[in-house]
Structures are given as structure tokens and as C-alpha cells.
Amino acid sequence: MKAIILAAGKGVRMKELTKDTPKPLLKVKGKAVLERNLEQILGLVEEVIIVVGHKKEKIMAAFGTDYNGLKITYVIQKKQLGTGDALKSVNDYDSGVLKERFLLLMGDDIFFREDIENCLKHKNAILAKKVEDPSRFGVFIVKKGLIKEVIEKPKKFVSDLVNVALYVFDGIEMKGISLSERGEIEFTDLVDDIVKERDVHCVIAKKWISIATPEDLKKAEGLLK
């Protein structure tokens, strides 16, 4: 089984912090966010594909082609056109990767092994978290533990279970997604189709640290104590 980590974005909300450093290399308690995620998947997958773009050379230099015995392959996303485009870059590199069961996670949030293992117990699963303000996220409509619909940034309250962007899928086809109003190819558009076609389990995260702003970095320092 392979893991795909998306680490190509510019992290514009980090302002000056990502001017010379890619967001996944920002450190929390002395260790890069991306390295923390690599630690959590050791022994769970045979290979990790890291999608890189902004300041890609720095990520590639930091980790090389092996992390503690875990093989690393890099795929370059030429233009940062969203998560769907990042997956399209993987598909263009090797069309077989997405046809098999895979783990997908973001390289700039912090995930934890127990939650990943709980997702891997299912053929198809997505990690979710209950939050007080779900309006900033994509949210899930869940029935009997299965995700039935994905709604991006709802204006009215429909659910407090938000998508934290860690997925396990037993193969997908890159179809039916196009540029959104933001001018990006959104993977969640495809996810909404997937949950309507097959049983996708909703796994509630016990721990997850979202890192979107410099303030989040400071909070993460405290949460990891």
C-alpha cells in the first residue's frame, strides 16, 4: 500500500514564514510538520509519494529518497491548482497508483498514528473532527457511520463533522472534476461522488492539529507538550 502526501502549496496565510520555506517544513517543537507525518505512517505503508511544488528542492533535500526505511518518491505539481490537480499529477506520473488502495493526507497539518490506523481498518474511510465553527471547512452528512454527502463551507449549519483531509480509498478514477469558482481543481468534488457510489466510513479523529496561520503554529507548540 502507498501513501500520498500533498506538500506543494505556497501556504500564503503563513505570510513571511513561507517566503523562503515551504509550509510542510515549518517546525513545531523543533521538528518539521512533514516529518511528524512521515513518523506516523512508518510501518503502515510500503512507499510514500510526496507531491511537491513550492520550494520543492528544499523538501527533496530534507528527506531524500528514504525516511527510516520508507521509500520516498516525489511528484512535481507544476502549477498549484488545488488538491484535485495534485492527485491528477500523481495519476499522470503513474496511473496505477490511484487504482489501488491508498492513503492520502495533507503534508501541512499534523495527524496521529492511532487515527490513521483506525481509518485503515476500513476499505474506504475519511477522517473527521467535531468543531465548534464548521463554516470554515467542508462538512460531512453522516448516517449510521457512513458519509453520505460532502458540503463545502456551508453557510447554514448542517453538520459539525468537518473533513480534516485524510482519506483511505480502495482505488478511484480521476473523473468529473473541473475548475471551481476559486480557480482550482477541488478533490472534494470527486469525494462527494465517491461517497454516493460506495460505503465510506467516517472515522472521528482523536487528535488532529490544523495549521493554517502563524497563530496555529503557536497553538500547535502547546498542544504537543
Protein Blocks (a to p, Z undefined) as FASTA:
>chain_A
ZZdddfkbgolmnmmmlmmgcfklpceehiafklmmmmmmgokambdcdddfehklmmmm
mnmmaeehiacdddddfbagbjklmmmmmmmmommlmmpccddddfkbccdfklmmmmmm
pmbdcdddddfblmlpccdddeehiafbdcehifbdfbfcdcehiacdehiadehiacdf
kopacfklmmmmmmmmpccdddddfbdcddfbfklmmmmmmmmZZ
